[in-house]
Amino acid sequence: MKATFMYGAGDVRVEQVPDPALQRPTDAIVRVVLSCVCGSDLHPYRGMPATGTGVPMGHEFLGVVEETGGDVTTVRKGDFVISPFAVQDNTCVFCREGFQTSCVHGGWYGAGGVGGAQAEAIRVPQADGTLVTAPVSEDSDLLPSLPTLSDVYLTGYHAAHMGKVSQRTTVTVIGDGAVGLSAVLAAKQLGAERIILMGRHVSRTDLGREFGATDVVAERGDEGIARVLELTRGEGTHVVLEAVGLMPAYEMAYGVVRPGGVISRVGVPQYEAAPIGFGSLFGKNATLTGGPAPVRAYIEQALPDVLAGRITPGRVFDQTVDLDHVADGYQAMDSRKALKVLVTP
């Protein structure tokens, strides 16, 4: 079968590899129907050192179950399934508390001997705890929105959830990528009436307005902070959803958060050390939260809204490539010619 590998910055290749096979009785083999290029895939695309061994790529996908191990009971051959971007048993102590990305028996696609989802098929460990069936066909009009339940929309939702967004909170979203726009949509779903989107790409911020943003701030850095403070009478917002992962975004986050407020980060941090002292978090009594989204905790709650058309998070996809041209999808997202790319087998 064909599968995607990254060999270094800017070096994405599609190669022929053996078909996946069951390794444990808890595995399933899934034929991929749709996968995606994630914004987090761009971090290694921009900075991964060259290697002679390619890294399997892709962690967001929909597919059809082709085969199951003997211990798998919740899915069967022929089921149309959504997979979270992480593997989990959904029964361990952390899963039961709603943090499936910390599952003691979990893992990640593209690591630990598990292939990537930008491929024709994939082995799914812990299939019972990972895969969620969806009552749709492979040619459903809903398919562009369903992949967002694998990662991007529910990562935005996780940011809003951890930030405790409600009707009583004002919200700033930092980042006009697919996760940032998804965070806008999620904040609106949770009742926020004032949502300030910090982004400078008009086609994206226009979609953000349609998703629920009431204000757009194109300025960055100190100018961006000043503009948000101006819009909020110098107070800042109760919640800041940071969907970028770079230090300037974090600095803007603690610059615009209201005293007593919450910064919720879901952009994968590209740093370890960060300010937390009096001039950033401590002096404001601000809370810092967020992390890898346990989307398995949210899929079954969000799926009915997608099936009924109450939300259309798939509008973040603006380009589709086939697997042979997946490298073009990476390039399009890296150059900002595309917001988020769907990949067909």
C-alpha positions, 0 to 999 in steps of 0.5 A, a space after each residue: 500500500 501507499 503511505 506518507 513519510 517525512 525524512 526531514 524539513 520539507 521532505 515528504 514522500 509517498 512510498 510503497 510499504 507492506 499492508 498493515 496486519 493485526 499484531 494484537 487481539 485488540 487491534 483493528 485494520 482500517 481502510 482510510 477514506 479521508 485523512 488530513 494534514 494537521 497544523 502540527 505536522 508543519 512543525 517538523 515540516 519546517 524544522 525536522 533534521 534530515 534522517 535516513 529513516 522516514 517518520 510515518 505521517 498523519 493522525 486524523 482519519 475516517 475509515 472503514 473497518 476491514 479486520 478486527 482482532 479476537 478481543 475487539 467487540 465494539 466495531 466490526 468489519 464494514 463499520 464506518 469509523 472516526 478515529 481520535 488522533 491518539 490511541 486509548 483503551 478508554 477504560 484506564 483511570 485517566 480515560 475515565 477522568 476524561 484525559 484519554 491522551 494520558 491513557 496508560 495503555 495509549 499511544 500515538 499514530 506514527 510512533 511506537 510501531 504504529 503507522 501514520 494515517 496519511 496512507 491507504 490503510 492503518 493498524 489501530 491498536 486498542 480499537 475498542 477504546 479508540 474507534 467511534 462508529 458513525 452512521 454514514 456512508 463513504 459518499 456522505 455530504 457530511 464527510 468534510 465535517 466528520 474528520 474535524 472530530 478526529 482532531 481539529 474541531 475538538 481540539 478547539 473545543 477542548 481549549 474552550 472547555 478547559 478555559 470554562 467558556 460560558 455565556 458569562 465569559 469574554 474570549 480572545 482566540 489567538 491564531 487564525 489557523 484551523 484550530 483557532 477558527 475551530 476554537 471560535 466555533 466551539 466558544 460560540 457553541 458554549 455560549 460566549 457572546 464576545 469573541 475576539 479573534 486575533 489573526 491577520 489573514 482576511 479570508 480566514 478571519 472572515 470565516 471566523 466571523 461566520 463561526 461567531 467572532 464578534 471582533 477581529 484584531 489584525 495587529 500582533 505583539 504589543 500593538 495587538 495587546 493594546 487593541 484587545 485592551 482597547 476593545 475591552 475597556 482596559 480589562 482584557 478577556 476572561 478566557 484566552 484560547 491560544 492555538 498557535 504554540 509559539 512564544 509570541 502567541 503565549 506572550 500575547 495571551 498573558 498580555 490580554 488575559 483579564 485578572 483572574 482569567 484563564 489561558 487555555 493552550 492547545 497549540 503544541 508548544 515549541 518551547 519549554 521555558 516560559 514566563 509565569 512570574 509576577 509580570 505574566 501570570 502570577 500578578 494577574 492571578 491567571 490560570 494556565 491550562 490546556 494540552 493535547 485534546 482528549 477528543 475521544 471524550 468529546 466525539 460522541 457529544 459532538 457527532 449529533 450536531 454534525 450529523 444534524 447540520 447544526 455545526 459545519 466545522 469542515 468549512 476549515 478545509 479549503 483544499 483536497 489532494 490525493 495521496 500521491 500529491 500529499 507533499 503539495 498539501 504540506 507545501 500549500 499549508 506551509 505557504 498559507 495558500 491553504 488553511 487545511 488540506 484533506 487527503 484522499 487515498 
